Amino acid sequence: MGHLYGEEERSALTAGKEQAIAIARSVREPVLVLNTDLEILAANENFYTVFGLKESETIDM
């Protein structure tokens, strides 16, 4: 069963997701951001370089 969130909780979750993505993109090491279902939310450029992948091959799969 899905979670029911109010507007405030939804806003906090969105802000947290955006913050995690911004942090991932700013570090030098390869970083992958996953959600609780282990789906890829974001990766930084070094992740794609090290693993020879493209964003289109990982995001929204």
N, C-alpha and C positions, 0 to 999 in steps of 0.2 A: 504494500500500500504506500502511495506517495506521501510526502510530507506536505503539510499545509502551513504556509508561512504568511504572516502579515506583511504589509508593505515595508515596515521598518526592518524586519528580519531579511526580507528579500534584498533590500538595499545594502544591508551589511554583508550579505553573502556575495553580492556582485562586487562590492568594493574590495572584499578580501580576495576574490578571484583576480581582479585587475591588479592588485598589489603583488600577488604571487607571480603573475605573468611579467610584470615590470621588473621584479627582482631577478627572475630567471634570465631575462634578456640582458641584464646588466653585468652578470658574472662571466669570468673567463672560462671556467670549466663547463663541459657539456652538461646541460640541465634539461630535464624533462618534467613538466608539471602535469600531474594526473588528478582526476577527480576520484571520488570514493568508489566508482565502478571501474577504476583503472583505465578510463578513457583518457586519451591525450588532450589536454587543454592547450598546451603551448610547449615550445622548446626554443632554446636560444640558438643563435647562428653557429656557435661552436658544436652543438649537438649535431646539427645537419652536416657540418664539415667533417667531424670525426667519424660519423657513421655513414657518410656518403648518401644521405637522404635529402629529399626535398620536402618542404612544408606540405605540399599537396599530397605527399605519400603518407603523411602521419596524422594530420589534423582532420577531424570529421570522418574517420574511417568507420 
